[in-house]
């Protein structure tokens, strides 16, 4: 496992948290629901990258 394995979910999580609108059409009837789902997915990806970082740091001891 390398730092690129941490960067990929981290960057995807940041994009989903900051810009969830880029993947959804504003005219969609369930716009707010989909936007919140993407934000939750962003938090999950940030959590995954934090776990990867923790594992990487603990395994390098």
PDBQT receptor file of N, H, CA, C and O in Angstrom, charges set to zero:
ATOM      1  N   UNK A   1       0.852  -1.172   0.000  1.00  0.00    +0.000 N 
ATOM      2  CA  UNK A   1       0.000   0.000   0.000  1.00  0.00    +0.000 C 
ATOM      3  C   UNK A   1       0.903   1.242   0.000  1.00  0.00    +0.000 C 
ATOM      4  O   UNK A   1       1.874   1.317   0.752  1.00  0.00    +0.000 OA
ATOM      5  N   UNK A   2       0.571   2.192  -0.838  1.00  0.00    +0.000 N 
ATOM      6  H   UNK A   2      -0.218   2.132  -1.449  1.00  0.00    +0.000 HD
ATOM      7  CA  UNK A   2       1.361   3.418  -0.916  1.00  0.00    +0.000 C 
ATOM      8  C   UNK A   2       0.455   4.623  -0.674  1.00  0.00    +0.000 C 
ATOM      9  O   UNK A   2      -0.747   4.488  -0.442  1.00  0.00    +0.000 OA
ATOM     10  N   UNK A   3       1.058   5.786  -0.736  1.00  0.00    +0.000 N 
ATOM     11  H   UNK A   3       2.034   5.896  -0.925  1.00  0.00    +0.000 HD
ATOM     12  CA  UNK A   3       0.293   6.998  -0.473  1.00  0.00    +0.000 C 
ATOM     13  C   UNK A   3      -0.709   7.300  -1.578  1.00  0.00    +0.000 C 
ATOM     14  O   UNK A   3      -1.674   8.027  -1.341  1.00  0.00    +0.000 OA
ATOM     15  N   UNK A   4      -0.511   6.770  -2.766  1.00  0.00    +0.000 N 
ATOM     16  H   UNK A   4       0.273   6.180  -2.958  1.00  0.00    +0.000 HD
ATOM     17  CA  UNK A   4      -1.489   6.976  -3.839  1.00  0.00    +0.000 C 
ATOM     18  C   UNK A   4      -2.802   6.269  -3.496  1.00  0.00    +0.000 C 
ATOM     19  O   UNK A   4      -3.873   6.709  -3.914  1.00  0.00    +0.000 OA
ATOM     20  N   UNK A   5      -2.720   5.178  -2.737  1.00  0.00    +0.000 N 
ATOM     21  H   UNK A   5      -1.850   4.821  -2.397  1.00  0.00    +0.000 HD
ATOM     22  CA  UNK A   5      -3.929   4.487  -2.294  1.00  0.00    +0.000 C 
ATOM     23  C   UNK A   5      -4.728   5.331  -1.316  1.00  0.00    +0.000 C 
ATOM     24  O   UNK A   5      -5.934   5.130  -1.169  1.00  0.00    +0.000 OA
ATOM     25  N   UNK A   6      -4.088   6.255  -0.656  1.00  0.00    +0.000 N 
ATOM     26  H   UNK A   6      -3.108   6.418  -0.775  1.00  0.00    +0.000 HD
ATOM     27  CA  UNK A   6      -4.771   7.174   0.255  1.00  0.00    +0.000 C 
ATOM     28  C   UNK A   6      -5.316   8.370  -0.527  1.00  0.00    +0.000 C 
ATOM     29  O   UNK A   6      -6.413   8.857  -0.254  1.00  0.00    +0.000 OA
ATOM     30  N   UNK A   7      -4.538   8.829  -1.494  1.00  0.00    +0.000 N 
ATOM     31  H   UNK A   7      -3.646   8.434  -1.715  1.00  0.00    +0.000 HD
ATOM     32  CA  UNK A   7      -4.900  10.033  -2.237  1.00  0.00    +0.000 C 
ATOM     33  C   UNK A   7      -6.153   9.842  -3.095  1.00  0.00    +0.000 C 
ATOM     34  O   UNK A   7      -6.953  10.770  -3.218  1.00  0.00    +0.000 OA
ATOM     35  N   UNK A   8      -6.339   8.680  -3.679  1.00  0.00    +0.000 N 
ATOM     36  H   UNK A   8      -5.689   7.927  -3.579  1.00  0.00    +0.000 HD
ATOM     37  CA  UNK A   8      -7.470   8.463  -4.591  1.00  0.00    +0.000 C 
ATOM     38  C   UNK A   8      -8.811   8.604  -3.871  1.00  0.00    +0.000 C 
ATOM     39  O   UNK A   8      -9.629   9.412  -4.311  1.00  0.00    +0.000 OA
ATOM     40  N   UNK A   9      -9.089   7.860  -2.779  1.00  0.00    +0.000 N 
ATOM     41  H   UNK A   9      -8.425   7.204  -2.421  1.00  0.00    +0.000 HD
ATOM     42  CA  UNK A   9     -10.382   8.074  -2.113  1.00  0.00    +0.000 C 
ATOM     43  C   UNK A   9     -10.480   9.441  -1.432  1.00  0.00    +0.000 C 
ATOM     44  O   UNK A   9     -11.573   9.992  -1.301  1.00  0.00    +0.000 OA
ATOM     45  N   UNK A  10      -9.331   9.994  -0.997  1.00  0.00    +0.000 N 
ATOM     46  H   UNK A  10      -8.443   9.547  -1.104  1.00  0.00    +0.000 HD
ATOM     47  CA  UNK A  10      -9.348  11.315  -0.369  1.00  0.00    +0.000 C 
ATOM     48  C   UNK A  10      -9.791  12.378  -1.364  1.00  0.00    +0.000 C 
ATOM     49  O   UNK A  10     -10.647  13.206  -1.052  1.00  0.00    +0.000 OA
ATOM     50  N   UNK A  11      -9.213  12.357  -2.558  1.00  0.00    +0.000 N 
ATOM     51  H   UNK A  11      -8.518  11.684  -2.811  1.00  0.00    +0.000 HD
ATOM     52  CA  UNK A  11      -9.570  13.366  -3.561  1.00  0.00    +0.000 C 
ATOM     53  C   UNK A  11     -11.010  13.187  -4.043  1.00  0.00    +0.000 C 
ATOM     54  O   UNK A  11     -11.719  14.170  -4.258  1.00  0.00    +0.000 OA
ATOM     55  N   UNK A  12     -11.439  11.946  -4.211  1.00  0.00    +0.000 N 
ATOM     56  H   UNK A  12     -10.863  11.148  -4.036  1.00  0.00    +0.000 HD
ATOM     57  CA  UNK A  12     -12.833  11.714  -4.612  1.00  0.00    +0.000 C 
ATOM     58  C   UNK A  12     -13.791  12.172  -3.518  1.00  0.00    +0.000 C 
ATOM     59  O   UNK A  12     -14.842  12.742  -3.812  1.00  0.00    +0.000 OA
ATOM     60  N   UNK A  13     -13.439  11.928  -2.270  1.00  0.00    +0.000 N 
ATOM     61  H   UNK A  13     -12.585  11.465  -2.031  1.00  0.00    +0.000 HD
ATOM     62  CA  UNK A  13     -14.284  12.371  -1.158  1.00  0.00    +0.000 C 
ATOM     63  C   UNK A  13     -14.385  13.881  -1.076  1.00  0.00    +0.000 C 
ATOM     64  O   UNK A  13     -15.462  14.424  -0.834  1.00  0.00    +0.000 OA
ATOM     65  N   UNK A  14     -13.264  14.562  -1.277  1.00  0.00    +0.000 N 
ATOM     66  H   UNK A  14     -12.389  14.121  -1.474  1.00  0.00    +0.000 HD
ATOM     67  CA  UNK A  14     -13.271  16.031  -1.255  1.00  0.00    +0.000 C 
ATOM     68  C   UNK A  14     -14.137  16.575  -2.384  1.00  0.00    +0.000 C 
ATOM     69  O   UNK A  14     -14.906  17.514  -2.180  1.00  0.00    +0.000 OA
ATOM     70  N   UNK A  15     -14.017  15.998  -3.559  1.00  0.00    +0.000 N 
ATOM     71  H   UNK A  15     -13.392  15.236  -3.725  1.00  0.00    +0.000 HD
ATOM     72  CA  UNK A  15     -14.817  16.465  -4.697  1.00  0.00    +0.000 C 
ATOM     73  C   UNK A  15     -16.304  16.251  -4.430  1.00  0.00    +0.000 C 
ATOM     74  O   UNK A  15     -17.119  17.127  -4.720  1.00  0.00    +0.000 OA
ATOM     75  N   UNK A  16     -16.661  15.087  -3.875  1.00  0.00    +0.000 N 
ATOM     76  H   UNK A  16     -15.999  14.376  -3.639  1.00  0.00    +0.000 HD
ATOM     77  CA  UNK A  16     -18.071  14.834  -3.588  1.00  0.00    +0.000 C 
ATOM     78  C   UNK A  16     -18.603  15.740  -2.484  1.00  0.00    +0.000 C 
ATOM     79  O   UNK A  16     -19.772  16.125  -2.516  1.00  0.00    +0.000 OA
ATOM     80  N   UNK A  17     -17.778  16.082  -1.521  1.00  0.00    +0.000 N 
ATOM     81  H   UNK A  17     -16.828  15.769  -1.495  1.00  0.00    +0.000 HD
ATOM     82  CA  UNK A  17     -18.224  16.979  -0.457  1.00  0.00    +0.000 C 
ATOM     83  C   UNK A  17     -18.372  18.420  -0.933  1.00  0.00    +0.000 C 
ATOM     84  O   UNK A  17     -19.350  19.088  -0.599  1.00  0.00    +0.000 OA
ATOM     85  N   UNK A  18     -17.422  18.891  -1.699  1.00  0.00    +0.000 N 
ATOM     86  H   UNK A  18     -16.628  18.348  -1.970  1.00  0.00    +0.000 HD
ATOM     87  CA  UNK A  18     -17.430  20.290  -2.096  1.00  0.00    +0.000 C 
ATOM     88  C   UNK A  18     -18.287  20.571  -3.331  1.00  0.00    +0.000 C 
ATOM     89  O   UNK A  18     -18.888  21.639  -3.445  1.00  0.00    +0.000 OA
ATOM     90  N   UNK A  19     -18.341  19.616  -4.245  1.00  0.00    +0.000 N 
ATOM     91  H   UNK A  19     -17.853  18.748  -4.152  1.00  0.00    +0.000 HD
ATOM     92  CA  UNK A  19     -19.056  19.837  -5.507  1.00  0.00    +0.000 C 
ATOM     93  C   UNK A  19     -19.997  18.682  -5.843  1.00  0.00    +0.000 C 
ATOM     94  O   UNK A  19     -19.820  18.042  -6.880  1.00  0.00    +0.000 OA
ATOM     95  N   UNK A  20     -20.993  18.393  -5.000  1.00  0.00    +0.000 N 
ATOM     96  H   UNK A  20     -21.138  18.912  -4.157  1.00  0.00    +0.000 HD
ATOM     97  CA  UNK A  20     -21.899  17.286  -5.336  1.00  0.00    +0.000 C 
ATOM     98  C   UNK A  20     -22.811  17.612  -6.515  1.00  0.00    +0.000 C 
ATOM     99  O   UNK A  20     -23.428  16.716  -7.091  1.00  0.00    +0.000 OA
ATOM    100  N   UNK A  21     -22.899  18.894  -6.874  1.00  0.00    +0.000 N 
ATOM    101  H   UNK A  21     -22.398  19.622  -6.406  1.00  0.00    +0.000 HD
ATOM    102  CA  UNK A  21     -23.794  19.326  -7.953  1.00  0.00    +0.000 C 
ATOM    103  C   UNK A  21     -23.303  18.926  -9.335  1.00  0.00    +0.000 C 
ATOM    104  O   UNK A  21     -24.095  18.876 -10.276  1.00  0.00    +0.000 OA
ATOM    105  N   UNK A  22     -22.009  18.638  -9.480  1.00  0.00    +0.000 N 
ATOM    106  H   UNK A  22     -21.365  18.679  -8.716  1.00  0.00    +0.000 HD
ATOM    107  CA  UNK A  22     -21.482  18.395 -10.812  1.00  0.00    +0.000 C 
ATOM    108  C   UNK A  22     -21.958  17.067 -11.399  1.00  0.00    +0.000 C 
ATOM    109  O   UNK A  22     -21.834  16.842 -12.603  1.00  0.00    +0.000 OA
ATOM    110  N   UNK A  23     -22.494  16.200 -10.570  1.00  0.00    +0.000 N 
ATOM    111  H   UNK A  23     -22.596  16.383  -9.592  1.00  0.00    +0.000 HD
ATOM    112  CA  UNK A  23     -22.951  14.900 -11.051  1.00  0.00    +0.000 C 
ATOM    113  C   UNK A  23     -24.472  14.793 -11.145  1.00  0.00    +0.000 C 
ATOM    114  O   UNK A  23     -24.998  13.762 -11.563  1.00  0.00    +0.000 OA
ATOM    115  N   UNK A  24     -25.181  15.856 -10.757  1.00  0.00    +0.000 N 
ATOM    116  H   UNK A  24     -24.754  16.694 -10.418  1.00  0.00    +0.000 HD
ATOM    117  CA  UNK A  24     -26.644  15.810 -10.718  1.00  0.00    +0.000 C 
ATOM    118  C   UNK A  24     -27.206  16.958 -11.558  1.00  0.00    +0.000 C 
ATOM    119  O   UNK A  24     -26.673  18.068 -11.545  1.00  0.00    +0.000 OA
ATOM    120  N   UNK A  25     -28.264  16.684 -12.271  1.00  0.00    +0.000 N 
ATOM    121  H   UNK A  25     -28.697  15.783 -12.281  1.00  0.00    +0.000 HD
ATOM    122  CA  UNK A  25     -28.971  17.738 -12.991  1.00  0.00    +0.000 C 
ATOM    123  C   UNK A  25     -29.854  18.500 -11.998  1.00  0.00    +0.000 C 
ATOM    124  O   UNK A  25     -30.540  17.892 -11.177  1.00  0.00    +0.000 OA
ATOM    125  N   UNK A  26     -29.832  19.809 -12.076  1.00  0.00    +0.000 N 
ATOM    126  H   UNK A  26     -29.274  20.303 -12.743  1.00  0.00    +0.000 HD
ATOM    127  CA  UNK A  26     -30.623  20.629 -11.145  1.00  0.00    +0.000 C 
ATOM    128  C   UNK A  26     -32.120  20.486 -11.378  1.00  0.00    +0.000 C 
ATOM    129  O   UNK A  26     -32.906  20.764 -10.472  1.00  0.00    +0.000 OA
ATOM    130  N   UNK A  27     -32.528  20.069 -12.546  1.00  0.00    +0.000 N 
ATOM    131  H   UNK A  27     -31.890  19.844 -13.281  1.00  0.00    +0.000 HD
ATOM    132  CA  UNK A  27     -33.942  19.924 -12.834  1.00  0.00    +0.000 C 
ATOM    133  C   UNK A  27     -34.510  18.619 -12.306  1.00  0.00    +0.000 C 
ATOM    134  O   UNK A  27     -35.715  18.382 -12.400  1.00  0.00    +0.000 OA
ATOM    135  N   UNK A  28     -33.664  17.779 -11.757  1.00  0.00    +0.000 N 
ATOM    136  H   UNK A  28     -32.686  17.970 -11.680  1.00  0.00    +0.000 HD
ATOM    137  CA  UNK A  28     -34.101  16.482 -11.259  1.00  0.00    +0.000 C 
ATOM    138  C   UNK A  28     -35.036  16.673 -10.067  1.00  0.00    +0.000 C 
ATOM    139  O   UNK A  28     -34.803  17.544  -9.230  1.00  0.00    +0.000 OA
ATOM    140  N   UNK A  29     -36.085  15.869  -9.989  1.00  0.00    +0.000 N 
ATOM    141  H   UNK A  29     -36.275  15.161 -10.669  1.00  0.00    +0.000 HD
ATOM    142  CA  UNK A  29     -37.070  15.986  -8.918  1.00  0.00    +0.000 C 
ATOM    143  C   UNK A  29     -36.470  15.630  -7.558  1.00  0.00    +0.000 C 
ATOM    144  O   UNK A  29     -36.874  16.193  -6.541  1.00  0.00    +0.000 OA
ATOM    145  N   UNK A  30     -35.530  14.722  -7.527  1.00  0.00    +0.000 N 
ATOM    146  H   UNK A  30     -35.202  14.264  -8.353  1.00  0.00    +0.000 HD
ATOM    147  CA  UNK A  30     -34.928  14.290  -6.265  1.00  0.00    +0.000 C 
ATOM    148  C   UNK A  30     -33.527  14.887  -6.091  1.00  0.00    +0.000 C 
ATOM    149  O   UNK A  30     -32.619  14.216  -5.600  1.00  0.00    +0.000 OA
ATOM    150  N   UNK A  31     -33.363  16.120  -6.485  1.00  0.00    +0.000 N 
ATOM    151  H   UNK A  31     -34.101  16.665  -6.884  1.00  0.00    +0.000 HD
ATOM    152  CA  UNK A  31     -32.059  16.787  -6.479  1.00  0.00    +0.000 C 
ATOM    153  C   UNK A  31     -31.448  16.816  -5.072  1.00  0.00    +0.000 C 
ATOM    154  O   UNK A  31     -30.296  16.421  -4.891  1.00  0.00    +0.000 OA
ATOM    155  N   UNK A  32     -32.204  17.276  -4.086  1.00  0.00    +0.000 N 
ATOM    156  H   UNK A  32     -33.139  17.597  -4.233  1.00  0.00    +0.000 HD
ATOM    157  CA  UNK A  32     -31.672  17.408  -2.721  1.00  0.00    +0.000 C 
ATOM    158  C   UNK A  32     -31.332  16.050  -2.116  1.00  0.00    +0.000 C 
ATOM    159  O   UNK A  32     -30.338  15.919  -1.402  1.00  0.00    +0.000 OA
ATOM    160  N   UNK A  33     -32.151  15.042  -2.397  1.00  0.00    +0.000 N 
ATOM    161  H   UNK A  33     -32.958  15.148  -2.977  1.00  0.00    +0.000 HD
ATOM    162  CA  UNK A  33     -31.881  13.702  -1.867  1.00  0.00    +0.000 C 
ATOM    163  C   UNK A  33     -30.582  13.150  -2.449  1.00  0.00    +0.000 C 
ATOM    164  O   UNK A  33     -29.745  12.617  -1.720  1.00  0.00    +0.000 OA
ATOM    165  N   UNK A  34     -30.422  13.281  -3.750  1.00  0.00    +0.000 N 
ATOM    166  H   UNK A  34     -31.101  13.714  -4.341  1.00  0.00    +0.000 HD
ATOM    167  CA  UNK A  34     -29.210  12.795  -4.402  1.00  0.00    +0.000 C 
ATOM    168  C   UNK A  34     -27.987  13.575  -3.945  1.00  0.00    +0.000 C 
ATOM    169  O   UNK A  34     -26.907  13.005  -3.793  1.00  0.00    +0.000 OA
ATOM    170  N   UNK A  35     -28.151  14.869  -3.725  1.00  0.00    +0.000 N 
ATOM    171  H   UNK A  35     -29.029  15.332  -3.848  1.00  0.00    +0.000 HD
ATOM    172  CA  UNK A  35     -27.042  15.695  -3.259  1.00  0.00    +0.000 C 
ATOM    173  C   UNK A  35     -26.581  15.231  -1.875  1.00  0.00    +0.000 C 
ATOM    174  O   UNK A  35     -25.379  15.161  -1.616  1.00  0.00    +0.000 OA
ATOM    175  N   UNK A  36     -27.515  14.917  -0.997  1.00  0.00    +0.000 N 
ATOM    176  H   UNK A  36     -28.491  14.974  -1.208  1.00  0.00    +0.000 HD
ATOM    177  CA  UNK A  36     -27.129  14.452   0.337  1.00  0.00    +0.000 C 
ATOM    178  C   UNK A  36     -26.499  13.062   0.277  1.00  0.00    +0.000 C 
ATOM    179  O   UNK A  36     -25.603  12.761   1.067  1.00  0.00    +0.000 OA
ATOM    180  N   UNK A  37     -26.943  12.223  -0.632  1.00  0.00    +0.000 N 
ATOM    181  H   UNK A  37     -27.670  12.468  -1.274  1.00  0.00    +0.000 HD
ATOM    182  CA  UNK A  37     -26.329  10.897  -0.793  1.00  0.00    +0.000 C 
ATOM    183  C   UNK A  37     -24.879  11.031  -1.257  1.00  0.00    +0.000 C 
ATOM    184  O   UNK A  37     -24.003  10.313  -0.777  1.00  0.00    +0.000 OA
ATOM    185  N   UNK A  38     -24.628  11.949  -2.187  1.00  0.00    +0.000 N 
ATOM    186  H   UNK A  38     -25.341  12.532  -2.577  1.00  0.00    +0.000 HD
ATOM    187  CA  UNK A  38     -23.257  12.167  -2.644  1.00  0.00    +0.000 C 
ATOM    188  C   UNK A  38     -22.382  12.726  -1.523  1.00  0.00    +0.000 C 
ATOM    189  O   UNK A  38     -21.210  12.366  -1.414  1.00  0.00    +0.000 OA
ATOM    190  N   UNK A  39     -22.944  13.604  -0.688  1.00  0.00    +0.000 N 
ATOM    191  H   UNK A  39     -23.896  13.897  -0.777  1.00  0.00    +0.000 HD
ATOM    192  CA  UNK A  39     -22.173  14.140   0.433  1.00  0.00    +0.000 C 
ATOM    193  C   UNK A  39     -21.842  13.042   1.437  1.00  0.00    +0.000 C 
ATOM    194  O   UNK A  39     -20.729  12.999   1.961  1.00  0.00    +0.000 OA
ATOM    195  N   UNK A  40     -22.795  12.158   1.710  1.00  0.00    +0.000 N 
ATOM    196  H   UNK A  40     -23.699  12.193   1.284  1.00  0.00    +0.000 HD
ATOM    197  CA  UNK A  40     -22.529  11.035   2.614  1.00  0.00    +0.000 C 
ATOM    198  C   UNK A  40     -21.458  10.119   2.024  1.00  0.00    +0.000 C 
ATOM    199  O   UNK A  40     -20.599   9.616   2.747  1.00  0.00    +0.000 OA
ATOM    200  N   UNK A  41     -21.513   9.910   0.731  1.00  0.00    +0.000 N 
ATOM    201  H   UNK A  41     -22.211  10.319   0.144  1.00  0.00    +0.000 HD
ATOM    202  CA  UNK A  41     -20.478   9.125   0.058  1.00  0.00    +0.000 C 
ATOM    203  C   UNK A  41     -19.115   9.776   0.166  1.00  0.00    +0.000 C 
ATOM    204  O   UNK A  41     -18.103   9.086   0.289  1.00  0.00    +0.000 OA
ATOM    205  N   UNK A  42     -19.081  11.097   0.123  1.00  0.00    +0.000 N 
ATOM    206  H   UNK A  42     -19.904  11.657   0.024  1.00  0.00    +0.000 HD
ATOM    207  CA  UNK A  42     -17.822  11.823   0.302  1.00  0.00    +0.000 C 
ATOM    208  C   UNK A  42     -17.247  11.611   1.693  1.00  0.00    +0.000 C 
ATOM    209  O   UNK A  42     -16.040  11.431   1.849  1.00  0.00    +0.000 OA
ATOM    210  N   UNK A  43     -18.114  11.632   2.710  1.00  0.00    +0.000 N 
ATOM    211  H   UNK A  43     -19.095  11.779   2.583  1.00  0.00    +0.000 HD
ATOM    212  CA  UNK A  43     -17.652  11.373   4.074  1.00  0.00    +0.000 C 
ATOM    213  C   UNK A  43     -17.132   9.945   4.212  1.00  0.00    +0.000 C 
ATOM    214  O   UNK A  43     -16.137   9.709   4.897  1.00  0.00    +0.000 OA
ATOM    215  N   UNK A  44     -17.797   9.003   3.568  1.00  0.00    +0.000 N 
ATOM    216  H   UNK A  44     -18.605   9.195   3.011  1.00  0.00    +0.000 HD
ATOM    217  CA  UNK A  44     -17.350   7.605   3.623  1.00  0.00    +0.000 C 
ATOM    218  C   UNK A  44     -15.970   7.472   2.978  1.00  0.00    +0.000 C 
ATOM    219  O   UNK A  44     -15.096   6.795   3.520  1.00  0.00    +0.000 OA
ATOM    220  N   UNK A  45     -15.773   8.104   1.842  1.00  0.00    +0.000 N 
ATOM    221  H   UNK A  45     -16.483   8.654   1.402  1.00  0.00    +0.000 HD
ATOM    222  CA  UNK A  45     -14.467   8.030   1.173  1.00  0.00    +0.000 C 
ATOM    223  C   UNK A  45     -13.371   8.698   1.990  1.00  0.00    +0.000 C 
ATOM    224  O   UNK A  45     -12.234   8.228   1.996  1.00  0.00    +0.000 OA
ATOM    225  N   UNK A  46     -13.693   9.777   2.674  1.00  0.00    +0.000 N 
ATOM    226  H   UNK A  46     -14.617  10.159   2.670  1.00  0.00    +0.000 HD
ATOM    227  CA  UNK A  46     -12.705  10.400   3.551  1.00  0.00    +0.000 C 
ATOM    228  C   UNK A  46     -12.364   9.479   4.721  1.00  0.00    +0.000 C 
ATOM    229  O   UNK A  46     -11.212   9.408   5.149  1.00  0.00    +0.000 OA
ATOM    230  N   UNK A  47     -13.368   8.778   5.230  1.00  0.00    +0.000 N 
ATOM    231  H   UNK A  47     -14.304   8.835   4.882  1.00  0.00    +0.000 HD
ATOM    232  CA  UNK A  47     -13.121   7.809   6.294  1.00  0.00    +0.000 C 
ATOM    233  C   UNK A  47     -12.246   6.667   5.820  1.00  0.00    +0.000 C 
ATOM    234  O   UNK A  47     -11.348   6.228   6.539  1.00  0.00    +0.000 OA
ATOM    235  N   UNK A  48     -12.499   6.187   4.624  1.00  0.00    +0.000 N 
ATOM    236  H   UNK A  48     -13.228   6.544   4.040  1.00  0.00    +0.000 HD
ATOM    237  CA  UNK A  48     -11.684   5.110   4.055  1.00  0.00    +0.000 C 
ATOM    238  C   UNK A  48     -10.235   5.562   3.902  1.00  0.00    +0.000 C 
ATOM    239  O   UNK A  48      -9.311   4.812   4.219  1.00  0.00    +0.000 OA
ATOM    240  N   UNK A  49     -10.036   6.776   3.420  1.00  0.00    +0.000 N 
ATOM    241  H   UNK A  49     -10.786   7.385   3.163  1.00  0.00    +0.000 HD
ATOM    242  CA  UNK A  49      -8.661   7.258   3.260  1.00  0.00    +0.000 C 
ATOM    243  C   UNK A  49      -7.987   7.451   4.617  1.00  0.00    +0.000 C 
ATOM    244  O   UNK A  49      -6.780   7.236   4.734  1.00  0.00    +0.000 OA
ATOM    245  N   UNK A  50      -8.732   7.848   5.635  1.00  0.00    +0.000 N 
ATOM    246  H   UNK A  50      -9.712   8.023   5.540  1.00  0.00    +0.000 HD
ATOM    247  CA  UNK A  50      -8.149   7.978   6.975  1.00  0.00    +0.000 C 
ATOM    248  C   UNK A  50      -7.744   6.615   7.529  1.00  0.00    +0.000 C 
ATOM    249  O   UNK A  50      -6.697   6.482   8.162  1.00  0.00    +0.000 OA
ATOM    250  N   UNK A  51      -8.579   5.603   7.288  1.00  0.00    +0.000 N 
ATOM    251  H   UNK A  51      -9.430   5.711   6.774  1.00  0.00    +0.000 HD
ATOM    252  CA  UNK A  51      -8.237   4.247   7.737  1.00  0.00    +0.000 C 
ATOM    253  C   UNK A  51      -7.014   3.736   6.997  1.00  0.00    +0.000 C 
ATOM    254  O   UNK A  51      -6.127   3.140   7.608  1.00  0.00    +0.000 OA
ATOM    255  N   UNK A  52      -6.953   3.962   5.679  1.00  0.00    +0.000 N 
ATOM    256  H   UNK A  52      -7.674   4.447   5.183  1.00  0.00    +0.000 HD
ATOM    257  CA  UNK A  52      -5.771   3.572   4.902  1.00  0.00    +0.000 C 
ATOM    258  C   UNK A  52      -4.515   4.234   5.459  1.00  0.00    +0.000 C 
ATOM    259  O   UNK A  52      -3.479   3.585   5.605  1.00  0.00    +0.000 OA
ATOM    260  N   UNK A  53      -4.608   5.529   5.769  1.00  0.00    +0.000 N 
ATOM    261  H   UNK A  53      -5.449   6.056   5.651  1.00  0.00    +0.000 HD
ATOM    262  CA  UNK A  53      -3.461   6.244   6.309  1.00  0.00    +0.000 C 
ATOM    263  C   UNK A  53      -3.041   5.667   7.651  1.00  0.00    +0.000 C 
ATOM    264  O   UNK A  53      -1.850   5.495   7.909  1.00  0.00    +0.000 OA
ATOM    265  N   UNK A  54      -4.005   5.370   8.502  1.00  0.00    +0.000 N 
ATOM    266  H   UNK A  54      -4.973   5.510   8.293  1.00  0.00    +0.000 HD
ATOM    267  CA  UNK A  54      -3.692   4.771   9.803  1.00  0.00    +0.000 C 
ATOM    268  C   UNK A  54      -3.012   3.429   9.653  1.00  0.00    +0.000 C 
ATOM    269  O   UNK A  54      -2.032   3.146  10.343  1.00  0.00    +0.000 OA
ATOM    270  N   UNK A  55      -3.522   2.597   8.758  1.00  0.00    +0.000 N 
ATOM    271  H   UNK A  55      -4.318   2.827   8.198  1.00  0.00    +0.000 HD
ATOM    272  CA  UNK A  55      -2.911   1.291   8.524  1.00  0.00    +0.000 C 
ATOM    273  C   UNK A  55      -1.499   1.441   7.971  1.00  0.00    +0.000 C 
ATOM    274  O   UNK A  55      -0.588   0.721   8.379  1.00  0.00    +0.000 OA
ATOM    275  N   UNK A  56      -1.320   2.373   7.045  1.00  0.00    +0.000 N 
ATOM    276  H   UNK A  56      -2.060   2.958   6.714  1.00  0.00    +0.000 HD
ATOM    277  CA  UNK A  56      -0.004   2.589   6.454  1.00  0.00    +0.000 C 
ATOM    278  C   UNK A  56       0.996   3.077   7.501  1.00  0.00    +0.000 C 
ATOM    279  O   UNK A  56       2.139   2.622   7.531  1.00  0.00    +0.000 OA
ATOM    280  N   UNK A  57       0.570   3.989   8.348  1.00  0.00    +0.000 N 
ATOM    281  H   UNK A  57      -0.359   4.358   8.324  1.00  0.00    +0.000 HD
ATOM    282  CA  UNK A  57       1.476   4.504   9.363  1.00  0.00    +0.000 C 
ATOM    283  C   UNK A  57       1.805   3.463  10.425  1.00  0.00    +0.000 C 
ATOM    284  O   UNK A  57       2.941   3.392  10.893  1.00  0.00    +0.000 OA
ATOM    285  N   UNK A  58       0.823   2.659  10.808  1.00  0.00    +0.000 N 
ATOM    286  H   UNK A  58      -0.100   2.717  10.428  1.00  0.00    +0.000 HD
ATOM    287  CA  UNK A  58       1.070   1.630  11.830  1.00  0.00    +0.000 C 
ATOM    288  C   UNK A  58       1.876   0.460  11.285  1.00  0.00    +0.000 C 
ATOM    289  O   UNK A  58       2.620  -0.174  12.033  1.00  0.00    +0.000 OA
ATOM    290  N   UNK A  59       1.744   0.167  10.011  1.00  0.00    +0.000 N 
ATOM    291  H   UNK A  59       1.139   0.682   9.403  1.00  0.00    +0.000 HD
ATOM    292  CA  UNK A  59       2.489  -0.954   9.444  1.00  0.00    +0.000 C 
ATOM    293  C   UNK A  59       3.939  -0.589   9.146  1.00  0.00    +0.000 C 
ATOM    294  O   UNK A  59       4.773  -1.477   8.966  1.00  0.00    +0.000 OA
ATOM    295  N   UNK A  60       4.248   0.697   9.091  1.00  0.00    +0.000 N 
ATOM    296  H   UNK A  60       3.570   1.418   9.237  1.00  0.00    +0.000 HD
ATOM    297  CA  UNK A  60       5.620   1.109   8.803  1.00  0.00    +0.000 C 
ATOM    298  C   UNK A  60       6.483   1.158  10.054  1.00  0.00    +0.000 C 
ATOM    299  O   UNK A  60       7.678   1.435   9.953  1.00  0.00    +0.000 OA
ATOM    300  N   UNK A  61       5.924   0.900  11.222  1.00  0.00    +0.000 N 
ATOM    301  H   UNK A  61       4.953   0.675  11.304  1.00  0.00    +0.000 HD
ATOM    302  CA  UNK A  61       6.691   0.925  12.475  1.00  0.00    +0.000 C 
ATOM    303  C   UNK A  61       7.636  -0.201  12.569  1.00  0.00    +0.000 C 
ATOM    304  O   UNK A  61       8.354  -0.323  13.562  1.00  0.00    +0.000 OA
TER     305      UNK A  61
